[in-house]
Amino acid sequence: MLSAHSKAHVDCVSRVLKNAGHLPQLPVSDLILDSWRRSMEQHHLDPGSLQGPRILSQNVLQECRERSELFLRIASEEVARLHGRVRDADYCVLLTDAQGQTIDYRVESSIRNDCRKAGLYLGTCWSEGEEGTCGVAAVLTARTPVTVHKRDHFRAAFIGLTCSAAPVFDPKGELLGVLDVSAVRSPDDRRSQHLIRQMVVQSAREIEQAFFMSSAQGYWVLRAHSSPGYVDSQPDYLLAWDDDGCLQALNPAARQWLLHSFGQLPEHIGQVFDQQLLHRIRDESLCLLHSQDGHTQVHGRLNVPRRVKRNASRLALTPAELDPRLEESLRLAVRVKDRNLPVLIQGETGSGKEVFARQLHQASQRRERPFVAVNCAAIPENLIESELFGYVAGAFTGASSKGMQGLLEQADGGTLFLDEIGDMPLPLQTRLLRVLAEGEVAPLGASRSRAIDLQVVCASHRDLEGLVASGEFREDLYFRLNGARFQLPPLRERSDRLALINRILDEESTLCAEPMQLGGAALECLLGYRWPGNVRQLRHVLRYACAVCDSNLIQVSHLPEQLQDHRLDGPTIDGCASPERQALLDALVRHRWKPTAAAKALGISRATLYRRVHQHGIDMPGRSQV
């Protein structure tokens, strides 16, 4: 039975939707009314429902956060700053991705439990289709700042909340996510939220600006404002273009201004301002600029490109850079996968099995379909079955009233990547075997199965044959998954370590003021380390080095202590090496560790180069260590 408050809310929603055209004054805005109507008629939600929002599993949440890693890193400081401004008034701060899934969350410990009971915490999902009218959903739909105050919410579960939210866009105008400030208790007068909403909008713009400047470091960037005092701190307009003058990025205000002034987005900066004048004022004092249409006057400052545009491709090295063994494995794996054979990837922890699987998917005929990754070791055993197979409404106690689509169905038509398959419980192995054999999946509690089409790629660092022998892994499932097996070499044995180090350093220095570089001794230290944690450990080490380095040159002292403690024997400290050894290192680094080119630059034969490299204890990428 509904409480009096819930019943009154249901009656209000029903009355407003039924008589909206006849009421002299509506209790909600047109934006809220339209959302109520969609919630009722399109999404078939119950306004009297007291159920909280859907919560992502830890595994799925981690994947969402990884997909939004750069956004999270850039937004984190501003999210914390905003929370510092509102926490004394008992507000919490949420950051969601473009699907309305909460990927960052700040709350004081004193109100954490109250917020959690109200559905305000990490991993909650706030799309309109699932939760009806709420702050995040309204922004996802309207793409504009919104306050959804108390009874503006569609579902009775949320009518005590007040939520002010604003969108965050990337330089291409695509939605990155939503910044939201919410409180469990607040005054009934919605005007009390006016200041909070202003704070949210301001913080969202700060995140947008930081993301823009990070993404546009390889371009010419103009910051502009109608008032000279705000050009550097709070520019209205941000425009970025390449060396050819082609516009590559705009912030939302610049996008709106150009559309209004020109009727469409210009393709070239010369259509907006005098390009020659712009380039004459680069990195100098502020300049008064007049738009080419003669209608706009702004003060601006131009920043020159600080670096070449980089391709953050999740370590997808080019064929020329890739270790030949990995290149050949990937080529064969694509041919095998496109013949509808399952692929099994084995390798040490952190050796890049998921990266290999993603590259395999992108190179296969299924590249336009979903790639769904599942870490079988990360999902609790009592949840993995519902995560994989999904469930229908009411399948078990605590199940969502809407049911949930399983990851197997989400991968329909695409690739299902099962990481650490050796950790899958035996009962679940039986169900998975049946799905693979019959090509059908039945959610928990469902009376019927449905056909699915998926390719399976599995990975494990464990000895699956040994697990089969000990009875911990089904033999029939092993042979069904092992259509073709590929062993990934550990990082210490890969010949592309240098290219990998450069690519990861390239990505990790994205937020730095200028490109980060490695000193010769630091690079040698990285190349000579054994890397028990493989590529994952390498990324963490370079991220740490970028964080602690106070210039753009990383030295040995900027590396974690465990690397400094395991350096190769010999005088490898900066400035302490012999002249011959330093000359060898300089030539090898300059020629990207290509021995023929380095030997030619030094005026010696390749054989002599290798002999001297051995004498000085220099570890060459791709050559086995003693």
C-alpha positions in Angstrom: 0.0 0.0 0.0 1.3 3.4 -0.9 2.0 6.0 1.8 -0.1 9.2 1.8 2.8 11.2 0.3 3.3 8.6 -2.5 -0.5 8.4 -3.2 -0.7 12.2 -3.4 2.2 12.3 -5.8 0.6 9.6 -8.1 -2.7 11.5 -8.0 -0.8 14.8 -9.0 1.1 13.2 -11.9 -2.1 11.5 -13.2 -4.2 14.7 -12.9 -1.6 16.9 -14.6 -1.0 14.4 -17.5 -4.7 14.0 -18.0 -5.7 17.7 -17.8 -2.5 19.5 -18.9 -4.3 21.3 -21.7 -7.1 22.6 -19.5 -5.3 23.6 -16.2 -4.8 27.4 -15.9 -1.4 26.9 -14.3 0.8 23.8 -14.3 2.7 22.8 -11.2 5.7 21.9 -13.3 7.6 23.3 -16.3 7.1 22.2 -19.8 10.4 20.3 -19.7 9.3 18.3 -16.6 5.8 17.8 -18.1 7.2 16.3 -21.3 9.5 14.0 -19.3 6.5 12.9 -17.2 4.6 12.1 -20.3 7.5 10.0 -21.8 8.0 8.3 -18.4 4.3 7.2 -18.4 3.5 6.6 -22.1 6.9 5.5 -23.6 8.7 4.0 -20.7 5.7 2.6 -18.9 7.0 3.5 -15.4 5.0 3.5 -12.2 4.9 7.0 -10.6 4.1 5.3 -7.2 7.2 3.0 -7.3 9.4 3.3 -4.3 12.3 1.2 -5.7 15.7 2.8 -5.8 17.8 3.1 -9.0 19.5 0.2 -10.7 23.1 -0.3 -9.5 25.9 -1.5 -11.7 28.0 -4.5 -10.6 31.5 -3.8 -9.5 32.8 -5.3 -12.7 30.6 -3.4 -15.1 31.2 -0.2 -13.1 35.0 -0.7 -13.4 34.6 -1.1 -17.2 32.5 2.1 -17.4 35.2 4.0 -15.4 37.9 2.7 -17.7 36.1 3.8 -20.8 35.8 7.3 -19.2 39.3 7.3 -17.8 40.5 10.6 -19.3 37.2 12.3 -18.5 37.4 11.1 -14.9 41.0 12.2 -14.5 40.3 15.7 -15.8 37.0 16.2 -13.9 38.3 14.8 -10.6 39.8 18.0 -9.3 36.8 20.1 -10.1 34.4 17.5 -8.7 36.3 17.7 -5.4 36.3 21.5 -5.5 32.6 21.7 -6.1 31.9 19.2 -3.3 34.0 21.4 -1.0 31.7 24.3 -1.7 28.4 22.5 -1.1 29.2 19.8 1.5 28.5 22.0 4.5 24.9 22.3 3.2 24.6 18.5 3.1 24.8 18.1 -0.7 26.6 15.3 -2.5 28.2 15.5 -6.0 27.7 12.9 -8.7 29.5 12.6 -12.1 27.9 10.3 -14.7 28.9 9.2 -18.1 26.9 9.9 -21.2 24.5 7.0 -20.4 23.7 8.4 -16.9 25.8 5.9 -15.0 27.5 7.3 -11.9 31.2 7.0 -12.3 32.4 9.4 -9.6 30.8 10.4 -6.3 31.7 12.7 -3.4 29.8 12.8 -0.1 30.5 13.6 3.6 30.6 10.5 5.8 27.9 12.0 8.1 25.3 11.8 5.4 26.6 8.8 3.4 24.0 6.4 4.7 21.1 8.8 4.0 22.3 9.4 0.5 22.8 5.7 -0.1 19.2 4.9 1.0 18.0 7.6 -1.4 20.0 6.1 -4.3 22.7 8.7 -4.4 26.0 6.7 -4.7 28.6 5.2 -7.0 27.3 2.9 -9.8 23.7 4.1 -9.8 22.0 4.5 -13.2 19.8 7.6 -13.9 18.5 7.2 -17.5 14.9 8.4 -18.1 13.9 5.0 -19.5 14.8 3.4 -16.1 14.1 6.1 -13.5 11.8 8.6 -15.2 12.2 12.3 -14.6 15.2 13.1 -12.5 18.1 15.6 -12.7 20.6 13.5 -14.7 17.9 12.1 -17.0 16.6 15.6 -17.7 20.0 16.8 -18.7 20.6 13.7 -20.9 17.4 14.4 -22.7 17.4 18.3 -22.9 21.2 18.7 -23.0 20.9 21.8 -20.9 21.3 22.7 -17.2 18.2 21.6 -15.2 17.0 21.6 -11.6 14.6 18.8 -10.7 13.2 19.7 -7.3 11.4 17.3 -5.1 7.9 16.6 -6.6 9.3 17.3 -10.1 10.6 13.8 -10.0 8.3 11.2 -11.7 8.8 8.3 -9.3 7.7 8.6 -5.7 11.0 7.1 -4.6 12.8 10.4 -5.4 10.3 13.1 -4.4 12.3 14.0 -1.4 15.4 14.8 -3.5 16.5 18.0 -5.1 18.9 17.7 -8.0 20.7 20.4 -10.0 22.6 19.1 -13.0 24.5 20.3 -16.0 25.9 18.7 -19.2 29.6 18.4 -20.0 30.5 18.3 -23.7 33.6 17.3 -25.5 35.3 19.5 -28.2 33.3 17.8 -30.9 30.0 18.7 -29.2 29.3 15.2 -28.0 28.1 14.6 -24.5 30.8 13.4 -22.1 28.6 13.1 -19.0 26.5 15.0 -16.4 27.6 16.8 -13.3 24.9 16.7 -10.6 24.6 18.1 -7.1 21.8 16.5 -5.0 20.5 16.7 -1.4 18.2 14.4 0.5 16.6 17.3 2.4 16.0 20.9 1.3 13.5 23.7 1.5 10.3 23.2 -0.5 10.8 26.5 -2.4 12.7 25.5 -5.6 14.2 29.0 -5.6 16.5 27.8 -2.8 18.4 25.9 -5.5 19.2 28.8 -7.7 22.8 29.3 -6.3 23.5 25.6 -6.3 22.5 25.4 -10.0 24.8 28.3 -10.8 27.7 26.5 -9.0 27.0 23.3 -11.0 26.9 25.1 -14.3 30.2 26.9 -13.5 31.9 23.7 -12.5 30.7 21.9 -15.6 32.1 24.7 -17.8 35.5 24.4 -15.9 35.6 20.7 -16.7 34.7 21.3 -20.3 37.5 23.9 -20.6 40.1 21.6 -19.0 39.0 18.7 -21.3 39.1 21.0 -24.3 42.6 22.3 -23.6 43.9 18.7 -22.9 42.4 17.4 -26.1 43.6 20.3 -28.3 47.3 20.5 -27.3 48.3 19.7 -30.8 46.3 22.5 -32.4 46.3 26.3 -32.5 43.8 27.4 -29.7 42.1 30.7 -29.4 40.6 31.7 -26.1 38.2 34.7 -26.4 35.8 36.7 -24.3 33.9 40.0 -24.7 35.8 41.3 -21.7 39.6 41.2 -21.6 39.7 40.3 -17.9 38.1 36.9 -18.4 40.0 35.6 -21.5 42.4 33.5 -19.5 40.3 32.5 -16.5 36.8 32.1 -17.9 36.9 32.4 -21.8 33.5 32.4 -23.5 34.8 30.9 -26.7 37.3 28.2 -27.4 38.3 27.4 -31.0 41.0 25.0 -32.2 42.4 24.4 -35.7 45.2 22.6 -37.4 48.2 23.9 -39.3 46.0 24.1 -42.4 43.5 26.3 -40.6 40.8 23.6 -40.6 38.6 24.0 -37.4 39.0 20.8 -35.3 37.2 21.7 -32.0 34.8 24.2 -30.5 33.4 24.6 -27.1 29.6 24.7 -26.8 29.4 28.5 -26.6 31.6 28.9 -29.7 29.6 26.3 -31.5 26.3 28.1 -30.7 27.8 31.6 -31.6 29.1 30.4 -35.0 25.8 28.6 -35.9 23.9 31.7 -35.0 26.2 34.1 -36.9 27.0 32.1 -40.0 24.0 29.8 -40.3 26.3 26.8 -40.2 29.6 25.8 -38.7 32.5 27.2 -40.7 35.2 24.7 -41.7 38.2 27.1 -41.7 39.3 29.6 -39.0 39.8 32.2 -41.9 36.0 32.3 -42.3 35.7 33.5 -38.7 38.7 35.8 -38.1 41.6 37.2 -40.1 44.0 34.2 -39.9 47.2 36.2 -40.6 46.4 38.6 -37.8 45.8 35.7 -35.5 49.2 34.1 -36.2 50.9 37.5 -35.7 49.7 37.7 -32.1 50.5 34.1 -31.1 51.4 33.7 -27.5 51.6 37.5 -27.1 49.4 40.0 -25.3 45.6 40.1 -25.7 44.3 41.4 -29.0 40.9 42.8 -30.1 39.5 40.7 -32.8 36.6 41.4 -35.2 34.7 38.5 -36.8 34.6 38.3 -40.6 30.9 39.0 -40.6 31.5 42.3 -38.8 28.9 41.5 -36.0 31.2 40.3 -33.2 34.1 41.8 -31.3 36.0 39.9 -28.8 39.3 40.0 -26.9 41.5 36.9 -27.5 44.8 35.2 -26.9 46.3 32.6 -29.2 48.2 29.5 -28.0 50.5 27.8 -30.5 50.5 23.9 -30.7 52.6 22.4 -27.9 52.8 19.0 -29.4 51.9 16.9 -32.3 48.4 15.4 -32.2 48.6 12.0 -30.6 46.6 8.9 -31.1 45.4 7.4 -27.8 44.6 4.0 -29.1 44.8 1.8 -26.1 48.3 0.6 -27.0 47.4 -0.4 -30.6 50.9 -0.3 -32.0 51.3 -0.2 -35.8 52.5 -3.4 -37.5 55.9 -1.9 -38.0 56.2 -1.2 -34.2 54.7 -4.5 -32.9 56.7 -7.4 -31.7 56.8 -9.8 -34.8 55.4 -12.7 -32.7 52.4 -10.6 -31.6 51.9 -9.3 -35.1 51.9 -12.9 -36.5 49.6 -14.1 -33.7 47.1 -11.3 -34.4 47.2 -12.0 -38.1 46.5 -15.7 -37.5 43.9 -15.0 -34.8 41.9 -12.8 -37.1 41.8 -15.5 -39.8 40.8 -18.1 -37.2 38.1 -15.9 -35.7 36.5 -15.0 -39.0 36.2 -18.7 -39.6 33.9 -18.8 -36.5 36.5 -20.6 -34.3 36.8 -19.6 -30.6 40.2 -18.1 -29.6 42.0 -18.8 -26.3 44.7 -16.2 -25.3 47.2 -17.2 -22.6 49.8 -15.1 -20.9 51.0 -13.7 -17.6 48.9 -11.3 -15.6 49.1 -7.8 -17.1 50.6 -8.9 -20.4 47.8 -7.3 -22.5 45.4 -10.1 -23.1 42.4 -7.8 -23.3 44.2 -5.3 -25.5 45.0 -8.2 -27.8 41.3 -9.3 -27.8 40.1 -5.8 -28.6 42.6 -5.5 -31.5 41.4 -8.9 -32.7 37.8 -7.7 -32.6 38.6 -4.4 -34.4 40.4 -6.3 -37.1 37.6 -9.0 -37.6 34.4 -9.0 -39.6 32.5 -8.2 -36.4 34.2 -4.9 -35.7 30.9 -2.9 -36.1 29.1 -5.1 -33.5 29.5 -5.0 -29.7 32.7 -6.1 -27.8 31.7 -7.1 -24.3 34.4 -7.9 -21.8 33.8 -10.0 -18.7 36.4 -10.6 -16.0 35.3 -13.9 -14.5 37.6 -13.4 -11.5 36.3 -9.9 -10.6 32.6 -10.7 -10.4 31.5 -12.3 -7.1 30.5 -16.0 -7.6 26.9 -15.3 -6.4 26.5 -12.6 -9.1 28.3 -13.9 -12.1 25.4 -16.1 -13.3 22.9 -13.1 -13.3 25.6 -10.9 -14.9 26.2 -13.3 -17.7 22.7 -14.6 -18.4 20.5 -11.7 -17.1 17.2 -12.3 -15.4 13.5 -11.5 -15.8 11.5 -9.4 -13.4 10.9 -11.1 -10.1 13.4 -13.9 -10.8 14.8 -13.8 -7.2 14.6 -11.7 -4.1 16.2 -8.3 -4.7 15.9 -8.6 -8.5 15.0 -5.4 -10.3 11.4 -5.0 -11.3 12.5 -4.4 -14.8 14.7 -7.4 -15.1 18.2 -7.1 -16.6 19.8 -8.1 -19.9 22.8 -10.3 -19.5 26.2 -9.7 -20.9 25.8 -12.7 -23.3 22.8 -11.1 -24.9 24.6 -7.7 -25.0 27.3 -9.4 -27.1 24.8 -10.7 -29.6 26.3 -10.4 -33.1 29.6 -9.3 -31.7 32.5 -10.6 -29.6 32.3 -11.9 -26.0 35.6 -11.7 -24.2 35.8 -13.9 -21.1 38.9 -12.9 -19.2 40.3 -15.2 -16.5 38.0 -18.0 -17.7 39.9 -20.4 -15.4 38.2 -18.8 -12.4 34.7 -19.5 -13.6 32.8 -21.7 -11.2 32.1 -25.3 -12.4 28.3 -25.0 -12.3 28.5 -21.9 -14.5 30.9 -23.7 -16.9 28.1 -26.2 -17.6 25.6 -23.4 -18.4 28.1 -21.7 -20.7 28.9 -24.9 -22.5 25.2 -25.3 -23.2 24.9 -21.8 -24.6 27.9 -22.3 -26.9 26.6 -25.7 -28.0 23.0 -24.6 -28.7 23.5 -20.9 -29.6 20.7 -20.0 -27.2 20.5 -18.2 -23.8 17.8 -18.2 -21.2 17.8 -15.4 -18.5 17.3 -16.5 -14.9 13.6 -17.1 -14.4 12.7 -17.1 -18.1 10.6 -19.9 -19.5 12.0 -19.6 -23.0 15.5 -19.3 -24.6 16.4 -16.9 -27.4 18.9 -17.4 -30.1 22.2 -15.5 -29.9 25.1 -15.1 -32.3 28.4 -14.5 -30.7 32.1 -15.2 -31.1 33.9 -16.1 -27.9 37.5 -15.0 -27.1 38.8 -16.3 -23.7 41.9 -15.5 -21.8 43.7 -16.9 -18.7 47.0 -16.7 -17.0 46.4 -20.1 -15.4 47.3 -23.5 -16.8 43.9 -24.6 -18.2 45.1 -28.1 -19.1 46.3 -28.5 -15.5 42.9 -27.3 -14.2 41.2 -29.9 -16.5 43.5 -32.7 -15.1 42.6 -31.7 -11.5 38.9 -31.6 -12.2 38.6 -27.8 -11.7 37.7 -27.1 -15.3 35.4 -29.0 -17.7 37.3 -30.8 -20.4 34.5 -30.5 -22.9 34.3 -26.7 -22.3 38.1 -26.5 -22.6 38.1 -28.1 -26.1 35.1 -26.0 -27.2 36.9 -22.8 -26.2 40.4 -23.9 -27.5 39.7 -23.5 -31.2 43.0 -21.8 -31.5 45.4 -20.9 -28.7 47.8 -17.9 -28.7 50.5 -17.4 -26.1 51.4 -13.7 -25.4 55.0 -13.1 -24.5 55.7 -11.3 -21.2 56.8 -7.7 -21.5 60.5 -8.5 -20.6 60.7 -10.7 -23.7 59.0 -8.3 -26.2 61.1 -6.6 -28.9 58.6 -3.7 -29.0 59.3 -2.5 -25.4 60.6 0.8 -26.6 57.6 1.5 -28.8 55.3 0.5 -26.0 57.1 2.7 -23.5 56.9 5.7 -25.9 53.2 5.0 -26.6 52.2 4.8 -23.0 54.3 7.8 -22.0 52.5 9.7 -24.9 49.2 8.8 -23.3 50.1 9.4 -19.7 51.6 12.9 -20.4 48.3 14.1 -22.0 47.5 16.2 -18.9 51.1 17.6 -18.6 51.9 21.1 -19.7 54.2 19.8 -22.4 55.3 16.4 -23.8 57.2 14.2 -21.3 60.6 12.7 -22.3 62.7 10.0 -20.8 66.4 10.6 -19.9 68.8 8.0 -21.3 69.4 6.4 -17.9 65.7 6.3 -17.0 64.9 4.7 -20.4 67.6 2.1 -19.9 66.3 1.4 -16.4 62.8 0.7 -17.9 64.2 -1.4 -20.7 66.3 -3.5 -18.3 63.6 -4.1 -15.6 62.0 -7.6 -15.5 58.4 -6.3 -15.3 56.6 -9.0 -13.2 53.4 -7.0 -13.6 54.0 -6.6 -17.4 52.2 -3.9 -19.4 49.9 -3.0 -16.6 52.8 -2.3 -14.2 54.6 -0.3 -16.9 51.6 2.0 -17.3 51.4 2.6 -13.5 55.2 3.4 -13.4 55.0 5.9 -16.2 51.9 7.5 -14.7 53.7 7.9 -11.4 56.8 9.3 -13.1 54.7 11.9 -15.0 53.0 12.9 -11.7 56.1 13.4 -9.6 58.4 14.9 -12.3 58.6 18.7 -12.0 59.9 19.2 -15.6 59.4 17.5 -18.9 62.4 15.2 -18.5 61.9 12.0 -16.5 65.1 10.9 -14.7 65.8 7.8 -12.7 65.0 9.6 -9.5 61.4 10.0 -10.7 60.8 6.3 -11.1 59.4 4.2 -8.2 61.9 2.9 -5.7 61.5 -0.8 -6.8 62.8 0.1 -10.2 65.7 2.0 -8.9 66.6 -0.9 -6.6 66.6 -3.4 -9.6 68.7 -1.5 -12.1 71.3 -3.4 -14.1 74.8 -3.6 -12.8 77.2 -1.0 -14.1 77.6 2.8 -14.0 74.2 3.8 -15.4 73.4 6.8 -13.2 73.0 10.1 -15.2 76.4 11.6 -15.8 78.4 8.7 -14.3 78.6 6.5 -17.4 81.8 6.1 -19.4 82.0 8.3 -22.6 81.8 5.3 -24.8 78.8 3.8 -23.0 77.0 7.2 -23.1 77.8 7.5 -26.9 76.3 4.1 -27.5 73.2 4.9 -25.5 72.7 8.2 -27.2 73.0 6.7 -30.6 70.6 3.8 -29.8 68.0 6.2 -28.2 68.3 8.6 -31.1 67.8 5.8 -33.7 65.0 4.2 -31.7 67.2 1.2 -30.8 67.7 0.1 -34.4 71.2 -1.5 -34.3 72.0 -1.0 -38.0 71.1 2.7 -38.0 72.9 3.3 -34.7 76.0 1.4 -35.9 76.1 3.5 -39.1 75.8 6.7 -37.1 78.7 5.7 -34.9 80.8 4.6 -37.9 81.2 1.0 -36.7 79.9 -2.4 -37.9 76.8 -4.0 -36.5 78.9 -6.8 -35.0 81.1 -4.3 -33.2 78.0 -2.5 -31.9 76.6 -5.7 -30.4 80.0 -6.5 -28.8 80.3 -3.1 -27.2 76.7 -3.2 -26.0 77.4 -6.5 -24.3 80.6 -5.1 -22.8 78.8 -2.1 -21.2 75.8 -4.2 -20.0 73.3 -2.3 -22.1 70.1 -4.2 -22.5 68.8 -4.1 -26.1 65.0 -4.4 -26.6 64.1 -7.7 -28.2 67.3 -9.5 -27.2 67.0 -12.1 -24.6 68.5 -11.3 -21.2 71.1 -13.5 -19.5 
